[in-house]
Amino acid sequence: MSKLINKAFLALVLLVSIAACKPKVAAEQSYEFSSPEGVNSITFSMQNNRPQYAVNHGGKEVILPSEMGFVFKGNDTLQQNFEVLNVEESSFDETWKQVWGEKHEIRNNYSQLVVHLQEKTAAKRKLDIEFRAFDDGVAFRYVFPEQGIEDSLFIMDELTTFQLKEDGKAWWIPAYHEQRYENLFTASPVSELDTVHTPLTIELNSGLNISFHEANLTDFASTTLAHTEGTTLKTDLVPWSDGVKVKTAGSFKTPWRTLQIGEEPGDLITSYLILNLNEPNQIEDTSWIKTFKYTGIWWGMHIGKFSFWEGPKQGATTKNAKEHIDMNKKLGINYLLIEGWNKGWTPSWYENAMHQFSFTKEADNFNLKEVTDYAKANDVEIVGYHETGSNLYNYLSQIDSAFALYKKHGINTVKIGHVGSKLNMKEWHQGQFGVNYFRSILKKAADYELEVYFHEPIKDTGERRTYPNMMAREGARGQEYNAWSDGNPPAYTTTIPFTRMLAGPMDFTPGVFDVEVKQGYPGRRVHSTTAKQMALSVVIYSPILMLADLPENYIDQPAFQFFNDIPTDWEDTKVLNGKIGEYITTVRKDLNSEDWYLGSITNEEAREIEISLGFLHPENEYEAQIYADANGTGYQNNPAEVAISKQKVVNHDKLTLKLGASGGTAIRFRKL
């Protein structure tokens, strides 16, 4: 359906639902409603004229009555002395299709309660709170409507709290750190948390799994969560450099505050609540938006084989680019990322010094037209790169000419980096300034029909539904840390599927075959087996899948066939098993065939995992093409050895996967 038909359909559904449903009203002004199947319920209540909410799951209390409201500049509090003007209860049910993604058709089914509040005295300001209850979680947002306020509003604090009924084990990274989201996860009780980023995933003591995040972050500050006392968390909006949290006109609408709830950890992964809370696709013609696999003149720079800057080890030269294009053609990979092609790269480019790059002038020894022409002649498309160094004044002054240059030379995807502890050396990446900047770049790229993926970004909150040219982003410690630091420990990749990946696709850059990094810095290595690197291409989803290793390390390697086969757009995704920080097995069905792909990984412990193949179609026979850790292989023992085998299977079969220490298994189930 077109966007207009969708909007008309939504309006009709809401009108019918409002007419048919009436909220439950208790004498003390308490309103309770449940998700469509009654799995989750939300209770809104007025306590001493202050709004509160609570959340139950399956009859169990999850969030006890918790506070709501705001503080404006001048210690002006919008929290108390409220009365309920009226409430509206409705329901909604639709199925929509992603332009690309881990699941093609997504059901958006929820119950909604909108509470209209007004202060009893003084300015009698109004505040609406919209609640939605899904069977996979709950969400709410504030709407401060137009009401004749002419002055700007400065939000100094949001008073939303989350009073958990019980403690639990939380996996978290610190907020307000110069490395942004690029930190290892700490696991600790909720009662011992610092101020942390979202998604924040918690395994409650009762065994229930929950994750706090937000959706549709637009013209507002990002949410972090601060521990206050006991098991209570409070919203802590990321401020501007002057201390104000949010600057707005006479009205505002917050992002959705979300809580995903699952009986099993894997239930969080297959929840699409975040996407459902974003606006529908705003790009009418999406034919130019494509998913793909790519290599790059990239890993060589990180391991020290090449340099980012001009000189004897310069990576981005015309000669190197042509050699990489030749290797891509031989490998059957049709996209190549070239970093460092433009003027401005120096050995100190990454320092917080408002570094100046040109986004239209070529580095010495690099000819953009010659390279892109050669790529086109060999059926390879170049992926562009812009490193801003977080100097946004410089970048925005050149962005139109830079985007136009890429389109002129047939470049349709751009990676945009923001290295630096703060934007313009002043504002947090995740503050309102950064939120608006990243959204504006996304819209600008859409005007030029450019796909985008961000590094050093703000977190994903589902905006890829609205602007599907938002392909992926970093927003965590990626593969590069294995090249020049102590690296990511084995448990890291068994943690991020349940934490960071709940926000959306990540450009993690898996697929290193030479996990011992023989051509790199002494003592540096990837802390996994090669088979695990292959399995990560299934477990950690990205619609633009980078095969990170030096391309020459893939040539004539039989295991590379898995990367030739694996698609980047899926019809369905299932999590067969998983325990946060320990192991996970994910399967995905190809959108354009009957084939399924499996990725199973473990932490530093070797383990055997039995899986049922019940996800396969019961009437089909399949050939399981298995890429596994060779017998006795682990990340510290013969890690690059991959055992390749084949066998016929059907959906009532079971397979036993033998995973070495920090090992994995990747399987293609090819329909016969």
Residue, then its C-alpha position, 0 to 999 in steps of 0.5 A: m500500500s502507498k503511504l497515503i493508503n497506509k495512513a488512511f488505514l491507520a486512521l480508520v483502525l484507530l477510530v474503530s478501536i477508540a469507539a470499541c474500547k474503553p479503558k478500565v478506570a478505578a476509583e483512584q484514577s488508575y487505568e490498566f490495559s494489556s497487549p493484544e494477547g494479554v502477555n504484557s500490561i501497563t497500569f497508569s495511575m495518579q498518585n498525589n496528582r503525579p503521573q506514574y506507570a507500572v508494567n507487568h508480564g504474565g501476571k508478574e510485576v516487572i516495573l513497580p509504579s515509577e515517576m514521570g515528568f520533566v524539569f524546565k529551565g528555572n527549576d520549573t517542574l512539570q510533574q505534579n498537580f495534574e488532573v486527567l482530562n480524558v483517556e483514549e484506548s485503541s488497538f492497531d494491527e498491520t503487517w508491513k514489509q521492510v525494504w531490506g532486513e533480517k525479516h521481510e514481513i513484520r507484524n505491528n500489533y499493539s494496544q494503545l492508551v493515550v492519557h491527556l493531562q493538565e495542571k490544575t493551577a498556574a499555567k494549566r499546561k497540558l501533557d499527553i502520555e502515549f502508551r503502547a503494549f506489545d506482546d514483546g514489550v512496552a513503550f511510552r512517549y511524552v507529547f507536549p502539545e502546542q498550547g500558545i507558548e511562544d518562548s523556547l523551552f529548555i528541558m533540564d531533566e527528564l524525571t522518568t524512572f524505571q523501578l524494577k521489581e527485582d534485581g538482575k544481571a545487567w550487561w552495560i557500557p558506560a555513558y559519557h566516555e570518550q570512546r563513545y560506545e566502543n567499550l567492552f561490556t561489564a556484567s554486574p547487578v542492576s543495583e551496582l550500575d553506573t550511568v550507562h548507555t542503552p540498549l541495556t539488557i538485564e537477566l532478572n533474578s526470576g529468569l525473565n530477560i528485558s532490554f531498555h532502549e528508545a525508538n524514533l530518536t528525533d530532535f531530542a537528546s539520547t537517553t542514558l540510564a543512571h542508577t539511583e538507589g536499589t533497583t531503580l534507574k532514571t533517565d539521564l538525557v545527554p546534555w549540550s555543552d551548556g548543560v541544557k538537555v533539550k532545546t525546543a520551541g513551544s512544543f515537543k515530542t520525545p522518542w519512545r522509551t522502550l522495554q523489550i521483554g522475553e522469556e528467553p534471551g533470543d526473544l529479545i533478538t527477534s523482537y521488532l518493537i523498535l522498528n514498529l515504533n518508527e515512522p514508515n518509509q519516507i523514500e518513495d523510490t527505493s530501487w537504488i537501495k541495495t544490500f551487498k558484500y564488500t572488501g576494502i583497502w582497510w584491514g591492511m591499514h589497521i594491521g600496519k601493512f599500509s598507512f592511511w596517509e600519503g607516503p611509501k606505505q600509502g594504502a589508497t593509491t591507484k595501483n593498489a586500488k586496481e590490484h584490489i579490484d582485480m582480486n574482487k573480480k576473482l573472488g566474485i565480490n562486487y564492492l570495494l571500500i577505499e579509505g584514505w583516497n582524499k587530501g588531509w590524511t596525516p599521521s595525526w589525523y585522529e587527534n582531537a584537533m579539528h582536523q581539516f580534510s578535503f572531500t573533493k581533492e585526491a591524495d597523491n598517487f590516487n586518481l578517482k576517475e581512473v579507479t572508478d572507470y576501471a572498477k566499472a569495467n570489471d563489474v566492481e562498485i567503489v564504496g566511498y569514504h568520508e572521515t570528518g574527524s568530528n570537524l563538522y564545520n569543515y564537512l558540512s561546508q563541502i558536503d554537497s560538492a562531495f556527494a555530487l562528486y561521488k554520484k558523478h563517478g558512480i559511487n552510490t554508498v558512503k561510509i562516514g566516520h566521526v573520530g573524535s571524543k566530541l563533535n566539533m570538539k564540543e558536543w557529545h555525539q549522542g546529544q541533541f546536536g549529534v542526533n540532529y546532525f546525523r539525521s540531517i546527513l541521512k536526509k541529505a544522502a537520500d536527496y543524492e540517492l546515496e546509501v550511508y553507513f556511519h562510524e563513531p555514530i549515535k546509536d540506532t533507534g530504528e530510523r532505518r524503517t523511515y530512511p532505508n538508505m541508513m544501512a548500518r553503523e558501528g556504535a560498538r567495538g568492531q573487528e579493528y580493535n583486534a588489529w592494534s589493541d589487546g582486542n575483543p575477548p572471546a565472550y564479546t561476540t557472544t554478548i553483542p547479539f543480546t545487547r548492542m545488536l538489539a538496536g540494529p545492524m552493525d558494521f562489525t566487519p567479520g570474516v578474517f581468515d588469517v586470525e593470527v594476523k601474520q602480516g600485522y603488528p607483533g602480538r596482535r591477533v583475532h581471538s577466535t577461530t576462522a570458522k567463528q569468523m564465518a559464523l559471525s556473518v550470520v550472527i551479527y547482521s549487516p545488510i552491507l557485509m564487509l569481509a574484512d581480511l586482506p583479499e589475497n587471504y581469501i583467494d583459492q580458499p575453499a571456505f570462501q565459498f560460504f561468503n560467495d553464497i551467503p545473502t545479505d537480505w533475509e526473509d526470516t530470522k530465528v534464534l535457536n539457542g543462546k546464553i548471554g556472553e556464552y553462546i548463540t545459534t542463529v538461523r536466517k532464511d534467504l529472501n530469494s530462495e528456499d535456502w537457510y544459513l546458520g551461524s553458531i558461536t561460543n566464548e572461550e569455552a569449547r562446547e557441543i550444541e545439539i540443534s533441531l532442524g525444525f525450521l527447515h520446510p517439512e516437504n523439502e530435502y536439503e544439503a547441509q554444507i558445513y564449515a566447522d572448527a577442525n578437530g582439536t581447533g581453538y582460538q589458541n590452537n590451530p585456529a585457522e583450520v576449517a573442516i568442510s563437509k556435506q550431508k543430506v538433511v530434512n526438518h526432523d533431523k538433529l545436528t551436533l555442532k562441535l565448537g572449539a574454544s572461541g569457535g564456531t560453525a557456519i552452515r548453508f542448507r541448500k534446498l535440493 
